[in-house]
Amino acid sequence: MKTVLITGAGSGFGHEVAIRLALKGFDVIAAVEIYAQVQTMKREAATRGVTLRVEKLDITNEGDRTKALAWNVEILVNNAGVLEGGSVLDVPGSNMRHEFEVNVIGPLLLTQGIAKQMVKRGKGRIVWVSSREGLNVNPFTGIYSASKHAVEAIAETMSLELQEFGIEVATINPGPFLTGFNDRGFETWKSWDDDPSDRLFDYSKLAFPRAQFDPEPVYATMTKVAAGEIDTYRNLEPKSMTEETKHLIEAPWNKKVRDGLGTRPASLQKSYEMKPETPVAR
């Protein structure tokens, strides 16, 4: 399998992984959301000494998704995504819908068509870029987390439904990495179409609640999973957060509904204390 389509390649993880896969000799189709990103991606690839194909593919656009069916994709990396920061009680409905359109519905509709082509060939690989938030939750990322929980359900179900057809399915679960994605997500409130006086929280005082890691481990793992060099279904980075993640998955089984009532949880307080783009201390 040589032909790779990676969505959301205009920035962040997708941008770097597309170039690394091309460096490995894959025929990469780097899909970007808007036409303005096409030349930028081509110039970056030329600077890095690689050849790849850049296509405009807005995964929420039916015409763009249909166009992709002619590309004979053998490996699909569903990387495109957005983060809408804010309380689940404040995020406007239109922003919620956009989050799910980009993170869940668009990628799934794209995958439906491409996966059926893979079934006809009897082979293929589908990589879903989920998140640690698909396994855990944090204050002010609840809508994003809900979309990634949906991705987890879809990917795991898909791995069962496509098993007999010889199609590989894997997930990538990045934690907090310093690519700008998390901090941009905590500024989306500035364009909400709502009444600010009705908001439960003042978002000018809040920031992404965790220090963020250098993204190199995600670049490396995501590249290897897409290339078939790593065969584990779930791939969380950084690996140093694995035990914390597993503990938080188990925690609700022991939680009582009155635990901490009337107090602010430490995880929420961190959004008041953290500064944007804070790196993890070395």
C-alpha positions in Angstrom: 0.0 0.0 0.0 1.6 3.2 -1.2 -1.1 5.9 -1.7 -1.8 7.9 1.5 -4.5 10.5 1.9 -4.0 12.6 5.0 -6.6 15.2 5.9 -5.9 18.5 7.8 -2.4 18.7 6.3 -2.4 22.4 6.2 -1.0 22.7 9.8 -0.1 20.8 12.9 0.3 17.0 13.0 -1.0 16.5 9.5 1.4 18.9 7.9 4.5 17.3 9.3 3.4 13.7 9.0 2.5 14.2 5.3 6.0 15.4 4.6 7.5 12.5 6.7 5.5 9.9 4.8 6.6 11.4 1.5 10.2 11.2 2.7 9.6 7.5 3.4 8.6 7.0 -0.3 4.8 7.0 0.0 2.6 8.6 -2.6 1.1 11.3 -0.3 -2.0 13.3 -1.0 -1.9 16.1 1.5 -5.4 17.5 1.9 -5.8 21.0 3.1 -9.0 22.8 4.0 -8.7 25.9 1.8 -7.0 26.8 -1.4 -4.8 29.4 0.3 -3.0 26.5 2.0 -2.2 24.6 -1.2 0.8 26.7 -2.3 2.1 27.0 1.2 2.2 23.2 1.6 3.8 22.8 -1.8 6.6 25.3 -0.9 7.2 23.6 2.4 7.5 20.2 0.7 9.9 21.6 -1.9 12.0 23.1 0.9 12.2 19.7 2.6 13.1 18.0 -0.7 10.0 15.9 -1.2 7.3 15.5 -3.8 3.7 15.2 -2.8 0.3 16.0 -4.1 -1.7 18.8 -2.4 -5.4 18.9 -2.8 -8.1 21.2 -1.4 -10.4 18.9 0.7 -12.9 20.4 3.1 -14.2 17.3 4.8 -17.5 19.0 5.5 -18.1 19.6 1.8 -19.8 16.8 -0.1 -18.3 17.8 -3.4 -14.8 17.6 -2.0 -15.5 14.3 -0.4 -16.8 12.9 -3.7 -13.7 14.2 -5.5 -11.5 12.2 -3.2 -13.1 8.9 -4.3 -11.2 9.2 -7.6 -7.8 9.2 -5.9 -7.5 5.4 -5.3 -6.6 5.9 -1.6 -5.0 2.8 0.0 -4.2 4.4 3.4 -6.5 7.0 4.9 -5.4 9.2 7.8 -8.4 11.1 9.3 -6.4 13.9 10.9 -8.5 17.1 10.3 -10.1 18.5 13.4 -11.1 21.6 15.4 -11.2 22.4 19.1 -14.1 24.6 20.4 -13.1 25.6 23.9 -15.7 26.6 26.4 -18.1 25.2 29.0 -20.7 22.7 27.7 -23.3 25.2 29.2 -22.0 28.1 27.2 -20.8 26.9 23.7 -23.5 28.0 21.2 -25.4 25.4 19.2 -23.9 26.4 15.8 -20.4 25.9 17.2 -21.3 22.5 18.6 -22.6 21.4 15.3 -19.5 22.7 13.5 -17.3 20.7 15.9 -19.2 17.5 15.2 -19.3 18.2 11.4 -15.5 18.6 11.2 -14.4 16.0 13.8 -17.0 13.3 13.3 -19.6 13.5 10.5 -17.3 14.8 7.7 -14.5 12.2 8.3 -17.0 9.4 8.6 -18.7 10.2 5.4 -15.3 10.5 3.7 -14.3 7.1 5.2 -17.5 5.4 4.1 -16.7 5.8 0.4 -13.0 5.1 0.7 -13.4 2.1 2.9 -15.8 0.4 0.5 -13.1 0.9 -2.2 -10.6 -0.8 0.1 -13.0 -3.7 0.7 -13.2 -4.3 -3.1 -9.4 -4.4 -3.2 -9.2 -6.7 -0.1 -6.8 -4.4 1.7 -6.4 -1.0 3.2 -5.5 1.0 6.3 -7.6 3.6 8.1 -6.0 5.7 10.9 -8.2 7.9 13.0 -6.5 10.7 14.8 -8.6 10.8 18.0 -7.2 12.4 21.2 -6.5 11.7 24.8 -9.7 13.6 25.3 -11.5 10.8 23.5 -10.7 8.7 26.6 -10.8 11.3 29.4 -12.5 14.7 29.9 -11.4 18.1 31.1 -13.3 21.3 31.9 -13.8 23.6 29.0 -13.0 21.0 26.3 -16.2 19.0 26.8 -17.7 19.5 23.3 -14.4 18.6 21.7 -14.0 15.6 24.0 -17.5 14.5 23.1 -16.6 14.5 19.4 -13.5 12.5 20.1 -15.4 10.0 22.2 -17.6 9.6 19.2 -14.5 9.0 17.0 -13.4 6.3 19.5 -16.7 4.6 19.2 -16.7 4.8 15.4 -13.1 3.6 15.0 -13.5 0.6 17.4 -16.7 -0.4 15.7 -15.2 0.0 12.3 -12.3 -2.2 13.3 -14.8 -5.0 14.0 -16.9 -4.5 10.9 -13.9 -4.3 8.5 -11.9 -7.1 10.0 -13.2 -9.9 7.7 -12.4 -7.7 4.7 -8.7 -7.3 5.5 -8.8 -3.6 6.4 -6.6 -2.4 9.2 -8.0 0.3 11.6 -5.9 2.2 14.2 -6.2 5.2 16.4 -3.8 7.9 17.5 -4.5 9.6 20.9 -2.4 12.7 21.3 -2.3 14.4 24.7 -1.5 18.1 25.1 1.0 19.1 22.5 2.4 22.6 21.6 1.3 23.0 18.0 -1.0 26.1 18.6 -4.1 23.9 18.2 -5.1 23.9 21.9 -4.5 27.6 22.5 -6.4 28.6 19.3 -9.3 26.5 20.6 -9.5 28.6 23.7 -10.0 31.8 21.7 -13.0 30.7 19.7 -15.3 32.4 22.2 -14.3 35.7 20.7 -16.5 35.0 17.7 -19.5 33.4 19.4 -22.9 34.7 18.3 -24.4 34.8 21.8 -25.1 37.1 24.7 -21.9 37.3 26.8 -23.9 38.3 29.9 -25.5 34.8 29.8 -22.2 33.0 29.9 -21.3 31.0 33.0 -17.6 31.8 32.7 -15.5 34.8 31.6 -13.3 33.2 29.0 -10.9 36.2 28.8 -9.6 34.9 32.2 -9.1 31.3 31.0 -6.5 29.3 29.1 -5.9 25.8 28.0 -5.4 24.1 31.4 -2.3 22.0 30.9 1.4 22.5 30.1 2.1 21.2 26.6 4.6 18.7 25.2 6.9 19.0 22.2 5.0 17.4 19.3 7.9 15.2 18.1 6.5 11.9 19.6 3.2 12.4 17.8 5.0 13.0 14.5 7.0 9.9 14.9 4.2 7.6 16.1 1.6 8.9 13.6 4.1 8.4 10.7 4.9 4.8 11.8 1.2 3.9 12.3 0.2 5.2 8.9 3.2 3.4 7.4 2.2 0.1 9.0 5.4 0.0 11.1 3.4 0.0 14.4 0.5 -2.5 14.6 -1.1 -1.5 17.9 -4.8 -0.4 17.7 -4.6 2.4 20.3 -1.5 4.7 20.2 -1.4 7.3 23.0 1.3 10.0 23.1 3.1 11.0 25.2 3.5 7.5 26.7 4.3 9.1 30.1 0.5 9.9 30.3 -0.7 6.3 29.8 -1.1 5.4 33.5 -2.8 8.7 34.3 -5.2 8.2 31.4 -6.1 4.7 32.5 -6.7 5.9 36.1 -9.0 8.7 34.9 -11.0 6.1 32.8 -11.6 4.1 36.0 -12.3 7.1 38.3 -16.0 7.6 37.5 -16.7 4.1 38.9 -15.8 5.3 42.3 -17.1 8.9 42.1 -20.0 10.0 44.3 -22.5 12.6 43.0 -22.0 14.8 46.0 -18.2 14.7 45.9 -16.8 18.2 46.1 -20.2 20.0 45.8 -19.8 23.7 46.3 -16.1 23.8 45.5 -14.1 24.4 42.3 -12.3 21.3 41.1 -8.5 21.6 40.8 -8.7 20.7 37.1 -10.9 23.7 36.4 -8.8 26.0 38.5 -5.8 25.2 36.3 -7.5 27.1 33.4 -7.3 30.3 35.6 -3.7 29.7 36.5 -2.2 28.5 33.2 -0.7 30.8 30.6 -1.2 30.1 26.9 1.5 28.1 25.2 3.1 26.9 28.4 5.6 24.1 27.6 6.2 21.1 29.8 9.2 21.8 32.0 12.2 19.8 30.9 
